Amino acid sequence: MCHGCKKCFLSQSSLYMHMNIHTSKYKCTECGKCCQNSTILAIHRRSHSQEKPRPYVCTVCDKRFTMKVYLNIHTERHTGGNTYLCNECKKCFTTQNCLRRHMNIHTSKYKCTECGKCCQSNNDLAEHTRSHSGEKPFECTVCSKRFTRSGHLVKHSRIHSGEKPYNCHLCDKAFSQTSDLYSHMRVHTGDKPYTCSLCNKCFTQSSSLQLHKRAVHSNIRPHQCHYCGIMFKKHDGLECHVRIHTGAKPYSCRHCSDRFTWHHQLKTHLLKSHNEGTSLTCHICQKKFSQSGSLKTHLRRHKGVKAYVCSECPKRFYTASDRIHHQSVHSDFKQFCCGKCGKWFTRKYSVMSHFKRCTEQLPFNNS
């Protein structure tokens, strides 16, 4: 165990290598970061130089690597090179060392006494046991936030330092985490690995797929307005809607006393009244817009382009919201409920108009 950070190691040589971080034997002269050995220090220095931080490129998929040995291991996946098979679970590995580490799971060499989970190494077991004990030995020196793993602390510290060591080799955009870089690379490659099982639409990120499923394919609306009964899929949608009833105006102009219900209203006000912000002008009628989406929708009306088609009938629409509003005529699903009498409606405007009449007949109970 390292007495400096309490990290555990399988061998004394691994501990000796790690101790170089505390002794500053291999220290970067640019940012002061300490590395375990000269090789890792040389790789780190690339983040400060003009040299690409990942100079070794796979000729098949353009994935980049910091060391040639990592590239060689990766290319075996494309060439069908030697693989090492686990006889227990038939999982394959690119190196014998990876297979040897994996086998510890089946031999129960590093087994958690709390839950019985088997880990690949003593290091992994030490990190896992912290999930039971609640121990967080790694503390941020800036904000005192604590972490169970040193790697999590390293990632967190980049929030304070602004360090972004992972650069895109195509547009030089920088990121603080490799996962963010890999997600960004899909912008250039066009790769969309996450596919909706219901409509086969593809997405670059899993979070975008989950949002799509909730917004398009799910009828679950757990958030209800206690003023008029309209139901929403997300809580932030309900929060925005309630402003219609309360008259809340959370967006204020920093130049004058005007306040607004919606953010786009504030942007339009800043543009027209204070000449602040980006002005987008229609080249046909010279009308100005503060949002590019509004300009695109406006241009469709000039060109007569109705890009959104109803899935039930041939009717077409300028915007997706118009199509969604129309498609309710083909469905018996009633998503809008009157908050006073409990009557359900298919359309939003129907429950709004009903609610006004209902308030005149029944006293409103806000409890």
Secondary structure in CASP SS format (residue, H / E / C, confidence):
PFRMAT SS
TARGET T0000
AUTHOR 0000-0000-0000
METHOD secondary structure of the structure
MODEL  1
M C 1.00
C C 1.00
H C 1.00
G C 1.00
C C 1.00
K C 1.00
K C 1.00
C C 1.00
F C 1.00
L C 1.00
S C 1.00
Q H 1.00
S H 1.00
S H 1.00
L H 1.00
Y H 1.00
M H 1.00
H H 1.00
M H 1.00
N H 1.00
I H 1.00
H H 1.00
T H 1.00
S C 1.00
K C 1.00
Y E 1.00
K E 1.00
C C 1.00
T C 1.00
E C 1.00
C C 1.00
G C 1.00
K C 1.00
C E 1.00
C E 1.00
Q C 1.00
N C 1.00
S H 1.00
T H 1.00
I H 1.00
L H 1.00
A H 1.00
I H 1.00
H H 1.00
R H 1.00
R C 1.00
S C 1.00
H C 1.00
S C 1.00
Q C 1.00
E C 1.00
K C 1.00
P C 1.00
R C 1.00
P C 1.00
Y E 1.00
V E 1.00
C C 1.00
T C 1.00
V C 1.00
C C 1.00
D C 1.00
K C 1.00
R E 1.00
F E 1.00
T C 1.00
M C 1.00
K H 1.00
V H 1.00
Y H 1.00
L H 1.00
N H 1.00
I H 1.00
H H 1.00
T H 1.00
E H 1.00
R H 1.00
H H 1.00
T H 1.00
G C 1.00
G C 1.00
N C 1.00
T C 1.00
Y E 1.00
L E 1.00
C C 1.00
N C 1.00
E C 1.00
C C 1.00
K C 1.00
K C 1.00
C E 1.00
F E 1.00
T C 1.00
T C 1.00
Q H 1.00
N H 1.00
C H 1.00
L H 1.00
R H 1.00
R H 1.00
H H 1.00
M H 1.00
N H 1.00
I H 1.00
H H 1.00
T H 1.00
S C 1.00
K C 1.00
Y E 1.00
K E 1.00
C C 1.00
T C 1.00
E C 1.00
C C 1.00
G C 1.00
K C 1.00
C E 1.00
C E 1.00
Q C 1.00
S C 1.00
N H 1.00
N H 1.00
D H 1.00
L H 1.00
A H 1.00
E H 1.00
H H 1.00
T H 1.00
R H 1.00
S H 1.00
H H 1.00
S H 1.00
G C 1.00
E C 1.00
K C 1.00
P C 1.00
F E 1.00
E E 1.00
C C 1.00
T C 1.00
V C 1.00
C C 1.00
S C 1.00
K C 1.00
R E 1.00
F E 1.00
T C 1.00
R C 1.00
S H 1.00
G H 1.00
H H 1.00
L H 1.00
V H 1.00
K H 1.00
H H 1.00
S H 1.00
R H 1.00
I H 1.00
H H 1.00
S H 1.00
G C 1.00
E C 1.00
K C 1.00
P C 1.00
Y E 1.00
N E 1.00
C C 1.00
H C 1.00
L C 1.00
C C 1.00
D C 1.00
K C 1.00
A E 1.00
F E 1.00
S C 1.00
Q C 1.00
T H 1.00
S H 1.00
D H 1.00
L H 1.00
Y H 1.00
S H 1.00
H H 1.00
M H 1.00
R H 1.00
V H 1.00
H H 1.00
T H 1.00
G C 1.00
D C 1.00
K C 1.00
P C 1.00
Y E 1.00
T E 1.00
C C 1.00
S C 1.00
L C 1.00
C C 1.00
N C 1.00
K C 1.00
C E 1.00
F E 1.00
T C 1.00
Q C 1.00
S H 1.00
S H 1.00
S H 1.00
L H 1.00
Q H 1.00
L H 1.00
H H 1.00
K H 1.00
R H 1.00
A H 1.00
V H 1.00
H H 1.00
S C 1.00
N C 1.00
I C 1.00
R C 1.00
P C 1.00
H E 1.00
Q E 1.00
C C 1.00
H C 1.00
Y C 1.00
C C 1.00
G C 1.00
I E 1.00
M E 1.00
F E 1.00
K C 1.00
K C 1.00
H H 1.00
D H 1.00
G H 1.00
L H 1.00
E H 1.00
C H 1.00
H H 1.00
V H 1.00
R H 1.00
I H 1.00
H H 1.00
T H 1.00
G C 1.00
A C 1.00
K C 1.00
P C 1.00
Y E 1.00
S E 1.00
C C 1.00
R C 1.00
H C 1.00
C C 1.00
S C 1.00
D C 1.00
R E 1.00
F E 1.00
T C 1.00
W C 1.00
H H 1.00
H H 1.00
Q H 1.00
L H 1.00
K H 1.00
T H 1.00
H H 1.00
L H 1.00
L H 1.00
K H 1.00
S H 1.00
H H 1.00
N C 1.00
E C 1.00
G C 1.00
T C 1.00
S C 1.00
L E 1.00
T E 1.00
C C 1.00
H C 1.00
I C 1.00
C C 1.00
Q C 1.00
K C 1.00
K E 1.00
F E 1.00
S C 1.00
Q C 1.00
S H 1.00
G H 1.00
S H 1.00
L H 1.00
K H 1.00
T H 1.00
H H 1.00
L H 1.00
R H 1.00
R H 1.00
H H 1.00
K H 1.00
G C 1.00
V C 1.00
K C 1.00
A C 1.00
Y E 1.00
V E 1.00
C C 1.00
S C 1.00
E C 1.00
C C 1.00
P C 1.00
K C 1.00
R E 1.00
F E 1.00
Y C 1.00
T C 1.00
A H 1.00
S H 1.00
D H 1.00
R H 1.00
I H 1.00
H H 1.00
H H 1.00
Q H 1.00
S H 1.00
V H 1.00
H H 1.00
S C 1.00
D C 1.00
F C 1.00
K C 1.00
Q C 1.00
F E 1.00
C E 1.00
C C 1.00
G C 1.00
K C 1.00
C C 1.00
G C 1.00
K C 1.00
W E 1.00
F E 1.00
T C 1.00
R C 1.00
K H 1.00
Y H 1.00
S H 1.00
V H 1.00
M H 1.00
S H 1.00
H H 1.00
F H 1.00
K H 1.00
R H 1.00
C H 1.00
T H 1.00
E H 1.00
Q H 1.00
L C 1.00
P C 1.00
F C 1.00
N C 1.00
N C 1.00
S C 1.00
END
